[in-house]
Every structure is written in C-alpha cells, then in structure tokens.
C-alpha cells in the first residue's frame, strides 16, 4: 500500500517547464533577436552612408583643387590617383 502512494506523489512532484512556458520564452527570445538584428542593420547602413558622403566630399574637393591648380593634365592622364588621394599628399 505504501508503494502506490509513493508513485502518485512522485508523479505530482515532477519538475520542468510546461509547453506554454517554453513557447512564451521562445517568442520573447525571437522578439529580442529581431530587435538586435534590426538595430545592427540600421547602424551598419548609417555608417556606410556616412563614409560614402565623406568620400564624395573628398572627391569634389580634390577635383576643385586640380582645376584651380593648372588644369587636369594632358590627354590620357590617369586622374584616378589624383582624385582619390587627399590633397595634402599631392603637394609633396
């Protein structure tokens, strides 16, 4: 008689999470991960656009410097290095 009572009480004292608790935890984790990924993508896009704006500004400044400094050179001159490098490197 004692063995029957012991098996019933062991059944009632099982530990662990229910399916509902696990599903709620997965939903919360999914929402947090989506927020982190979205924030990371937004930050990455912002940094890329900021770098590109600086690069374009530098190209415009270098092109103006070439024009005011005596023209763009002879026909067939490769202007890419002169436009890509900051003007402080060109005057040396």
WODAFEN-V778814 format. One record per pair of residues at least 4 apart in sequence whose ideal C-beta (glycine too) atoms are under 6 Angstrom apart, sorted by the first residue. I is the first residue (numbers start at 1). J is the second residue. D is the distance in Angstrom with one decimal. If there is no record, write none. Layout:
<<I;J;D> <I;J;D>>
//
This chain:
<<17;21;4.4> <17;22;5.2> <59;83;5.6> <62;83;4.9> <62;87;5.8> <65;69;5.7> <65;87;4.9> <66;72;5.6> <73;77;3.4> <79;83;5.5> <80;84;5.9> <85;89;4.5>>
//
